[in-house]
Amino acid sequence: MKKYNIVKYNFPKSSIKHFYTFGEKNMKMVAKFFKYEDKYFYTPFIKKIIVLTQTDLKSASFNLWLYETDDKGMPNILINESGIICKAYEGKTYTVVDIMDLKIRFPSQGIFIAIEWLEINENEYSFFYRYRGKGEKCIGSIIEPSVGAYPSTQGDTVILGENGWRKNEIEKSILPRYKNKFHNLSIELELSECKNNIK
């Protein structure tokens, strides 16, 4: 009988109201830290990464990067040699990425799972808007997909900006559940004991 663990944070899709978007606060990448626990000893391989995404396009691609952490609690050494290209589909959905073939073990010092937006034409979504709700129509565009975040009193998410990685801060959101909370990335992991036991 195969052994597995699911690292869950109990964030139902319907309750997620905040999403990280490319360029927000000069954001280039955003990453979530997963702490190692002794119970993962028998399920050391990362089998699946589950990301809550949202897009108005039929599909949008993004990269996943996995990092070891340094002594300051920031992403440091890359684990995967090349980006893991993932595809999010239209709407608010769980994007499930199976990486068992990469045989990546959960590091004992913990791991960061990072999202990198891809600035390509296929990911650009254009829309009309009025500046402050008034005046002539303008055309705007964003890079998709957006990535969900849930509110928490404990922060585990870091942001890559122009000056390197920085820890996320408590947000003054207009959303009651998110107000004065950290906005943590909505990512889950599924761990497995070994490749041969995966169907």
Residue frames as qw, qx, qy, qz and C-alpha x, y, z in Angstrom:
[[0.000, 0.888, 0.460, 0.000, 0.00, 0.00, 0.00],
 [0.442, 0.472, -0.031, 0.762, 1.53, 3.31, -1.04],
 [0.356, -0.626, -0.389, 0.574, 2.26, 6.02, 1.50],
 [0.260, 0.525, 0.225, 0.779, 1.62, 9.70, 0.83],
 [0.200, -0.552, -0.437, 0.681, 1.13, 13.00, 2.62],
 [0.195, 0.724, 0.391, 0.534, -0.80, 16.05, 1.48],
 [0.301, -0.236, -0.289, 0.878, 0.44, 19.38, 2.81],
 [0.030, -0.681, -0.588, -0.435, -2.86, 21.29, 2.95],
 [0.124, -0.003, -0.304, 0.945, -3.86, 24.69, 4.24],
 [0.052, 0.570, 0.792, -0.212, -7.66, 24.29, 4.13],
 [0.119, 0.420, -0.036, -0.899, -8.44, 27.14, 1.78],
 [0.508, 0.494, 0.705, 0.001, -11.64, 26.28, -0.14],
 [0.349, 0.241, 0.452, 0.785, -11.64, 27.78, -3.61],
 [0.090, -0.778, -0.515, -0.348, -14.85, 29.71, -2.96],
 [0.458, -0.819, -0.209, 0.276, -13.30, 31.57, -0.01],
 [0.557, -0.180, 0.208, 0.784, -10.29, 32.96, -1.92],
 [0.215, 0.913, 0.336, -0.090, -10.90, 36.61, -2.80],
 [0.075, -0.888, 0.332, 0.309, -7.37, 37.97, -3.20],
 [0.903, 0.291, 0.184, 0.257, -5.05, 37.12, -6.09],
 [0.388, -0.600, 0.334, 0.615, -1.45, 38.05, -6.79],
 [0.662, 0.720, 0.206, 0.024, -0.91, 39.55, -10.23],
 [0.723, 0.152, 0.106, 0.665, 2.20, 40.20, -12.28],
 [0.249, 0.520, 0.044, 0.816, 3.76, 43.60, -11.63],
 [0.507, -0.791, -0.255, -0.230, 1.86, 44.18, -8.38],
 [0.512, -0.823, 0.220, 0.106, 4.28, 46.09, -6.09],
 [0.253, 0.742, -0.600, -0.160, 6.99, 45.57, -8.76],
 [0.762, -0.211, 0.597, -0.133, 6.54, 41.84, -8.29],
 [0.390, 0.498, -0.678, -0.373, 8.42, 39.54, -10.66],
 [0.563, -0.043, -0.825, -0.033, 7.98, 36.28, -8.76],
 [0.560, -0.492, 0.283, -0.604, 6.22, 35.17, -5.60],
 [0.533, 0.172, -0.823, 0.094, 7.09, 32.13, -3.47],
 [0.742, -0.519, 0.012, -0.425, 5.64, 30.14, -0.57],
 [0.088, 0.492, -0.819, 0.283, 7.73, 28.45, 2.12],
 [0.887, -0.229, -0.296, -0.271, 6.97, 24.90, 3.26],
 [0.304, -0.645, 0.634, -0.297, 8.50, 23.81, 6.54],
 [0.551, 0.165, -0.817, -0.051, 9.84, 20.27, 6.81],
 [0.689, -0.419, 0.300, -0.509, 8.17, 18.00, 9.36],
 [0.271, -0.362, 0.890, -0.051, 9.33, 14.65, 10.70],
 [0.704, 0.272, 0.580, -0.306, 6.21, 12.94, 9.36],
 [0.614, 0.703, -0.197, -0.302, 7.51, 13.51, 5.83],
 [0.292, -0.554, 0.767, 0.139, 10.40, 11.07, 6.43],
 [0.527, 0.103, 0.841, 0.068, 8.50, 8.18, 4.84],
 [0.495, 0.731, 0.458, 0.104, 7.10, 10.32, 2.01],
 [0.412, -0.549, 0.137, 0.714, 10.16, 12.34, 0.97],
 [0.299, 0.131, 0.573, 0.752, 9.35, 12.93, -2.72],
 [0.306, 0.446, 0.169, -0.824, 7.30, 15.85, -3.99],
 [0.391, 0.302, 0.833, 0.247, 4.75, 14.28, -6.31],
 [0.146, 0.712, 0.536, 0.429, 2.31, 17.11, -7.04],
 [0.131, -0.196, -0.207, 0.950, 2.14, 20.88, -6.66],
 [0.042, 0.685, 0.708, 0.166, -1.39, 22.30, -6.54],
 [0.155, -0.131, -0.049, 0.978, -1.82, 26.03, -7.26],
 [0.225, 0.729, 0.601, -0.239, -5.06, 28.01, -7.17],
 [0.243, -0.086, 0.369, 0.893, -5.08, 30.10, -10.36],
 [0.342, 0.725, 0.493, -0.340, -7.47, 32.44, -12.11],
 [0.195, -0.211, 0.483, 0.827, -7.48, 33.64, -15.70],
 [0.537, 0.565, 0.234, -0.581, -9.89, 35.14, -18.22],
 [0.337, 0.507, -0.661, -0.440, -7.97, 33.50, -21.05],
 [0.924, 0.046, -0.271, -0.266, -8.67, 30.00, -22.31],
 [0.902, -0.239, -0.129, 0.337, -5.25, 29.11, -20.92],
 [0.060, 0.929, -0.301, 0.208, -2.18, 30.88, -19.54],
 [0.867, 0.090, -0.364, 0.330, 1.31, 29.52, -18.87],
 [0.279, -0.880, 0.309, -0.230, 3.64, 30.13, -15.94],
 [0.587, 0.373, -0.663, 0.275, 6.86, 28.72, -14.52],
 [0.773, -0.626, -0.016, -0.101, 7.43, 26.93, -11.24],
 [0.429, 0.563, -0.580, 0.402, 10.80, 27.11, -9.50],
 [0.824, -0.515, -0.234, 0.019, 11.85, 25.23, -6.36],
 [0.227, 0.722, -0.428, 0.495, 14.41, 26.70, -3.97],
 [0.651, -0.288, -0.543, 0.445, 16.27, 25.67, -0.89],
 [0.233, -0.944, -0.150, -0.177, 16.26, 28.28, 1.87],
 [0.446, 0.478, -0.431, 0.621, 19.18, 30.26, 3.27],
 [0.406, -0.237, -0.666, 0.578, 19.89, 31.07, 6.93],
 [0.117, 0.103, 0.168, -0.973, 17.77, 34.22, 6.65],
 [0.419, 0.411, 0.738, -0.333, 14.69, 32.29, 5.52],
 [0.432, 0.667, -0.135, -0.592, 14.84, 33.41, 1.89],
 [0.920, 0.370, 0.129, 0.013, 15.00, 31.43, -1.37],
 [0.325, -0.729, 0.513, 0.316, 18.59, 30.55, -2.13],
 [0.150, -0.313, 0.846, 0.404, 19.77, 27.57, -4.20],
 [0.698, 0.235, -0.235, -0.634, 17.65, 26.45, -7.15],
 [0.648, -0.134, 0.738, -0.129, 16.62, 22.80, -7.00],
 [0.736, 0.483, 0.470, 0.065, 15.28, 22.40, -10.54],
 [0.480, -0.193, 0.380, 0.767, 17.69, 23.25, -13.37],
 [0.041, -0.184, -0.470, -0.862, 14.98, 24.63, -15.64],
 [0.425, 0.009, 0.270, -0.864, 11.55, 26.11, -15.08],
 [0.199, 0.273, 0.941, -0.018, 8.59, 23.76, -14.82],
 [0.234, -0.028, -0.307, -0.922, 6.15, 25.16, -17.36],
 [0.159, 0.363, 0.855, -0.335, 2.55, 24.89, -16.18],
 [0.133, -0.272, -0.504, -0.809, -0.75, 25.77, -17.81],
 [0.194, 0.310, 0.626, -0.689, -3.71, 27.34, -16.01],
 [0.048, 0.395, 0.768, 0.502, -7.13, 27.12, -17.62],
 [0.180, -0.455, -0.199, -0.849, -9.97, 29.62, -17.78],
 [0.635, -0.625, -0.288, -0.351, -11.73, 30.54, -14.54],
 [0.331, -0.654, 0.565, -0.380, -10.75, 29.98, -10.92],
 [0.952, 0.070, -0.276, -0.116, -9.26, 26.49, -10.87],
 [0.665, -0.581, 0.451, 0.133, -6.75, 24.27, -9.12],
 [0.608, 0.656, -0.441, -0.076, -3.78, 23.82, -11.43],
 [0.861, -0.381, 0.338, 0.004, -2.22, 20.44, -10.60],
 [0.440, 0.730, -0.522, -0.038, 1.37, 19.78, -11.67],
 [0.967, -0.224, 0.109, 0.052, 2.85, 16.28, -11.34],
 [0.224, 0.834, -0.500, 0.067, 6.64, 16.48, -10.91],
 [0.879, -0.349, 0.322, -0.044, 7.32, 12.95, -9.65],
 [0.871, 0.409, 0.006, 0.272, 9.59, 12.24, -12.63],
 [0.212, 0.826, -0.320, 0.414, 12.00, 14.90, -11.34],
 [0.801, -0.214, -0.477, 0.292, 12.56, 12.86, -8.14],
 [0.060, 0.604, -0.270, 0.747, 12.79, 15.95, -5.93],
 [0.529, -0.348, -0.691, 0.347, 13.13, 15.23, -2.21],
 [0.290, -0.903, -0.188, -0.254, 11.66, 17.57, 0.38],
 [0.424, 0.470, -0.476, 0.610, 14.76, 19.31, 1.86],
 [0.539, -0.421, -0.629, 0.371, 15.17, 18.99, 5.63],
 [0.200, -0.245, -0.215, 0.924, 15.55, 22.77, 5.94],
 [0.361, 0.662, 0.444, -0.484, 12.28, 23.37, 4.06],
 [0.401, 0.200, 0.617, 0.646, 11.47, 24.43, 0.52],
 [0.243, 0.520, 0.086, -0.814, 10.17, 27.43, -1.39],
 [0.449, 0.444, 0.715, 0.302, 7.75, 26.92, -4.30],
 [0.036, -0.500, 0.063, 0.863, 7.95, 29.98, -6.56],
 [0.519, 0.680, 0.519, 0.007, 5.65, 31.27, -9.30],
 [0.230, -0.358, 0.329, 0.843, 7.20, 33.10, -12.27],
 [0.538, 0.694, 0.316, -0.359, 4.93, 34.91, -14.72],
 [0.561, 0.059, 0.559, 0.607, 5.84, 34.58, -18.39],
 [0.189, 0.682, 0.025, -0.706, 5.74, 37.83, -20.36],
 [0.216, 0.025, 0.800, 0.559, 4.58, 36.36, -23.66],
 [0.331, -0.027, -0.303, -0.893, 1.81, 37.43, -26.02],
 [0.499, -0.250, -0.787, -0.262, -0.25, 34.33, -25.28],
 [0.389, -0.394, -0.685, 0.474, -0.51, 35.35, -21.62],
 [0.018, -0.059, -0.084, 0.995, -1.62, 38.94, -22.24],
 [0.018, 0.632, 0.775, 0.001, -5.24, 39.75, -21.45],
 [0.068, 0.136, 0.107, 0.983, -6.63, 43.08, -22.70],
 [0.098, -0.650, -0.739, 0.148, -9.69, 44.86, -21.35],
 [0.032, 0.630, 0.189, 0.752, -11.52, 48.19, -21.41],
 [0.399, -0.553, -0.555, 0.477, -11.86, 50.44, -18.39],
 [0.039, 0.875, 0.154, 0.458, -12.69, 54.00, -17.45],
 [0.398, 0.241, -0.477, 0.746, -10.18, 55.97, -15.37],
 [0.064, 0.072, 0.600, -0.794, -11.71, 56.27, -11.91],
 [0.249, 0.486, 0.821, -0.167, -14.99, 55.18, -13.43],
 [0.273, 0.839, 0.210, -0.421, -15.30, 58.31, -15.55],
 [0.034, 0.688, -0.469, -0.553, -14.12, 59.71, -18.86],
 [0.679, 0.452, -0.436, -0.380, -13.28, 57.92, -22.08],
 [0.988, -0.115, 0.104, -0.020, -12.72, 54.23, -22.30],
 [0.001, 0.751, -0.655, -0.078, -9.10, 53.10, -21.98],
 [0.921, 0.154, -0.352, -0.066, -7.45, 49.85, -22.92],
 [0.394, -0.683, 0.588, -0.181, -5.53, 47.99, -20.25],
 [0.840, 0.221, -0.490, -0.065, -3.67, 44.71, -20.24],
 [0.553, -0.613, 0.526, -0.206, -2.25, 42.28, -17.70],
 [0.383, 0.352, -0.851, -0.071, -0.14, 39.15, -17.75],
 [0.849, -0.259, 0.069, -0.456, -2.13, 36.11, -16.67],
 [0.484, -0.596, -0.600, -0.223, -2.74, 33.99, -14.69],
 [0.295, -0.660, 0.338, -0.602, -3.36, 35.45, -11.23],
 [0.536, 0.024, -0.810, 0.235, -2.48, 33.28, -8.23],
 [0.563, -0.677, -0.342, -0.330, -4.74, 32.93, -5.19],
 [0.243, 0.299, -0.612, 0.690, -3.84, 33.97, -1.66],
 [0.563, -0.597, -0.556, -0.130, -5.52, 33.22, 1.66],
 [0.182, -0.801, 0.234, -0.520, -5.41, 35.33, 4.87],
 [0.827, -0.213, -0.445, 0.271, -3.25, 34.23, 7.80],
 [0.395, -0.913, 0.096, -0.030, -1.74, 35.62, 10.98],
 [0.649, -0.458, 0.477, 0.377, 1.55, 33.87, 10.08],
 [0.479, 0.765, -0.252, -0.349, 3.39, 34.88, 6.92],
 [0.764, -0.168, 0.568, 0.255, 5.05, 32.27, 4.69],
 [0.631, 0.660, 0.334, 0.236, 5.20, 34.15, 1.37],
 [0.367, -0.558, 0.210, 0.714, 8.06, 36.17, -0.13],
 [0.522, 0.819, 0.214, -0.100, 8.17, 38.44, -3.17],
 [0.632, -0.073, 0.308, 0.707, 10.93, 38.96, -5.76],
 [0.210, 0.944, 0.191, -0.168, 11.16, 42.62, -6.75],
 [0.495, 0.814, -0.199, 0.231, 13.81, 44.88, -8.24],
 [0.069, -0.738, 0.576, -0.345, 16.00, 44.64, -5.13],
 [0.242, 0.194, -0.940, 0.145, 15.78, 40.89, -4.60],
 [0.482, -0.421, -0.760, -0.111, 13.59, 38.76, -2.35],
 [0.144, -0.282, 0.403, -0.859, 11.64, 40.36, 0.49],
 [0.008, -0.292, -0.913, 0.284, 9.13, 39.05, 3.00],
 [0.180, -0.589, -0.543, -0.571, 5.49, 39.86, 2.45],
 [0.001, -0.093, 0.462, -0.882, 3.98, 42.33, 4.89],
 [0.136, 0.507, 0.768, -0.366, 0.65, 42.54, 6.67],
 [0.087, 0.319, 0.524, 0.784, -1.86, 44.04, 4.24],
 [0.217, 0.321, 0.404, -0.829, -4.46, 46.75, 4.85],
 [0.005, 0.216, 0.831, 0.512, -7.10, 45.11, 2.68],
 [0.450, -0.086, 0.005, -0.889, -10.66, 46.35, 2.13],
 [0.717, -0.130, -0.625, -0.280, -11.75, 42.71, 2.36],
 [0.610, -0.644, 0.201, -0.415, -12.76, 41.99, 5.98],
 [0.977, -0.194, 0.059, 0.070, -11.22, 38.49, 6.16],
 [0.766, 0.346, -0.066, 0.537, -7.94, 39.75, 4.67],
 [0.054, -0.905, 0.086, -0.412, -7.63, 42.98, 6.65],
 [0.290, -0.755, 0.527, -0.261, -4.44, 43.21, 8.76],
 [0.919, -0.116, 0.378, 0.005, -3.41, 39.71, 7.72],
 [0.197, -0.442, 0.720, 0.498, -0.63, 38.18, 5.68],
 [0.786, 0.433, -0.031, -0.440, -1.70, 37.08, 2.21],
 [0.454, -0.379, 0.789, 0.163, -0.17, 33.62, 1.79],
 [0.370, 0.307, -0.667, -0.569, 0.05, 31.87, -1.57],
 [0.841, 0.021, 0.298, -0.451, -2.63, 29.23, -2.13],
 [0.535, 0.452, -0.704, -0.117, -0.33, 26.30, -2.90],
 [0.841, -0.334, 0.351, -0.242, -0.49, 22.74, -1.62],
 [0.203, 0.522, -0.817, -0.138, 1.87, 19.79, -1.98],
 [0.966, -0.095, 0.031, -0.238, 1.35, 16.07, -2.32],
 [0.072, -0.648, 0.758, -0.020, 4.26, 13.93, -1.14],
 [0.953, 0.086, -0.180, -0.228, 4.93, 10.29, -1.92],
 [0.762, -0.504, 0.390, 0.119, 7.22, 7.53, -0.67],
 [0.375, -0.342, 0.667, 0.546, 8.73, 6.60, -4.02],
 [0.355, 0.363, -0.425, -0.750, 8.17, 6.75, -7.77],
 [0.211, 0.031, -0.946, -0.243, 7.40, 3.06, -8.19],
 [0.029, 0.381, 0.841, -0.383, 4.37, 3.35, -5.92],
 [0.275, 0.452, 0.081, -0.845, 2.70, 6.07, -7.97],
 [0.505, 0.410, 0.750, 0.119, -0.06, 4.98, -10.34]]
